[in-house]
Amino acid sequence: MSLQYTCPSCGTPLGYQGLCWKCKSEQERRAVLSWSQEQVKEKQEGLIRNIQRLEDWGEPEFNDFWHLLSYRNAITPEIQRAALAAEVFYPSALYYRAPEDVRDSLIAALLSTEDSRAASNLMCCLAMQGDDRALETLLELEQNPRPWRKKLYVDPSSYAQCGGWTFDKAGRRIQLNFDACYPMVKGTPSQASPVRIGRPREDTCPHCGCRMVDMLVLDGRDERLAFLELDGILTATCCPNCVGFLQGPAFNSFTLDGSVEVFPSRLFDGAENMQCYIRPEDYKTLTENAFVLGQVPVPLFYGASADDINTVGGFANWIQDWEYTTCPHCGKPMKYLAQIQWNTISDGAEGTLYIEVCPDCHIVSMQHQQT
């Protein structure tokens, strides 16, 4: 049955009159990016006045916070101090790189609490603050656990990952994300770009027979990607049909000349084979998308609160909890590289593909999350 309406902006068939959700999101984002400094200040002051509403997803302050953080990088120490005074500890990104006085108060609250849930929230906030004193505190709590640790599933070093870093047993910092971010934006199929999403391949998946895909190909020699410190080409290859049904992530190694070696994988239920749900027309849509690398960097949280933004670097929009993969070669945590929203490259698809890299071993991982 054909739908009665189409989106006036992109032409997507709809069952209602008006913009599709992706075009609405883009329209809202452009509006935020066009705010004047006076409008930004007004939003900041409103957030301070009503900071306790921030924990309620239904309140406008929740959207204002993410707009200020993700698109304007405009969360101020005054906002952070207001949140601390009101004991608002969610979302934890509120405390990203907060000043020392805020950090010290977070540490004092964490060390004095006896409640495991409060400790969990405070460790996330401290991870987002992220300086050396925050590391020392989480290391101390890992080496000398408080009683509330028994009620939590993971150690403080795992909570540190919330802020894009962690530490080893000796207390050495391990950075898990890149301190720069670029969006992948709609261009034209013929437009030159150092980044490509969805390059077709001829080899097939051993589980379902679907043709494999180079889900991300990027050339680190482009000056915009210098922050990756990659003197060549990185390729992340997987089966688009099975990547969400594996026991753990999909892995491959890459060489800087563009070659890849796909690692063996297992389906999550132990089965040997799986039905292929990717139709030829779906594969064509996926591999003929027009995404290119944006020309200018964006705030680190640009893609951390939206379901329609593909990014390289920065912070991910983890649908579930953050999940940093262990490199199968060296055993170290891998570094978050990029996110690809399936609905931007395949009609009706759900969830997000997260791509991580071990820069030392030249290995990438790809994992899928969805609600």
SULDA-V184227 format. One record per run of one state. SS is the DSSP state (~ for helix, > for strand, _ for the rest). FROM is the first residue (numbers start at 1). LEN is the number of residues. If there is no record, write none. Layout:
((SS	FROM	LEN) (SS	FROM	LEN))
//
This chain:
((_	1	4) (>	5	2) (_	7	6) (>	13	2) (_	15	6) (~	21	13) (_	34	3) (~	37	13) (_	50	1) (~	51	5) (_	56	4) (~	60	13) (_	73	4) (~	77	9) (_	86	6) (~	92	4) (_	96	4) (~	100	13) (_	113	3) (~	116	14) (_	130	2) (~	132	12) (_	144	3) (~	147	5) (_	152	4) (~	156	8) (_	164	1) (>	165	3) (_	168	5) (>	173	3) (_	176	5) (>	181	6) (_	187	8) (>	195	10) (_	205	6) (>	211	9) (_	220	3) (~	223	6) (_	229	4) (>	233	6) (_	239	4) (~	243	3) (>	246	1) (_	247	3) (>	250	5) (_	255	5) (>	260	3) (_	263	4) (>	267	1) (_	268	12) (~	280	8) (_	288	3) (>	291	3) (_	294	16) (>	310	4) (_	314	12) (>	326	1) (_	327	6) (>	333	1) (_	334	1) (>	335	7) (~	342	3) (_	345	7) (>	352	7) (_	359	4) (>	363	7) (_	370	2))
//
